[in-house]
Amino acid sequence: MTTSGTSGTTTASTVRRLRREALGQDALLFSAAFSAGALLYVVAEVVQLAVDDGATRDLWSVTLSEHLVLVGLIVGELFVVVNNGLRQGLRGHSIGKHRVGLAVVDVRTGAPTGALRGVLRGVVMAVLLDLAAAAVPVGLPTVLRRLTPEAWHVGGAAYLALLVLLVPLLLSTDRGLADRLVGTRVVLGVGERAVTSERRSRVLTVIEVLGVVGLLSVALAYIAFFAQVLRFPDLF
């Protein structure tokens, strides 16, 4: 009995540790999706500048455009819905969880939840991420800020969402908010395909590095320009 209890505790501890690693992997891939969206916007704007002889903007103004950040966030959050939602519902894992050997399953059946509940989980994560981004004190043009009425603007919800995202990292909780809302739990994957192949992991690592470089480039330019007008969202 003692051995069984110790084994269960060890497994739970392993899942918590791997879950943090998986979150880091998925965060890096989010940065790649953000960078791809931002790059797509820059390329489209550069082409527009090239064909518009009377353009009053330059490349510097394009890179500091709020639309660049907004497009990056839209692409990044769509990636979250697909990766942490649809894919996880159908295949039982996000890319990050697959790389460390974890699976997301229904608490009752032990099987993947399916597309609908998977997408719901992904939407919850995307909304939390978008709200948390509003806590960055440079007035980021988040999706909810741009696509909802002024009266709905996030206020203190930004800090609450940031706290909800950080709690699993700080306290090593077994189930996050998304898990509790859609009735899932994270377990160790089984089978020969439970973990991403080494070759595919190397490709993903290259994508992550490029994504981080792109995200940092946008962030540094944006923060450097707006450093003099740093502002935190109002609580009310």
Sequence and secondary structure as in RCSB ss.txt:
>XXXX:A:sequence
MTTSGTSGTTTASTVRRLRREALGQDALLFSAAFSAGALLYVVAEVVQLAVDDGATRDLWSVTLSEHLVLVGLIV
GELFVVVNNGLRQGLRGHSIGKHRVGLAVVDVRTGAPTGALRGVLRGVVMAVLLDLAAAAVPVGLPTVLRRLTPE
AWHVGGAAYLALLVLLVPLLLSTDRGLADRLVGTRVVLGVGERAVTSERRSRVLTVIEVLGVVGLLSVALAYIAF
FAQVLRFPDLF
>XXXX:A:secstr
 HHHHHHHHHHHHHHHHHHHHHHHHHHHHHHHHHHHHHHHHHHHHHHHHHH TT    HHHHHT HHHHHHHHHH
HHHHHHIIIIIHHHHHS  HHHHHHTEEEEETTT S   HHHHHHHHHHHHHHHHHHHTTSTBT   HHHHHS G
GG  TTHHHHHHHHHHHHHHH  SS HHHHHHTEEEEE  STTSS  HHHHHHHHHHHHHHHHHHHHHHHHHHHH
HGGG B     
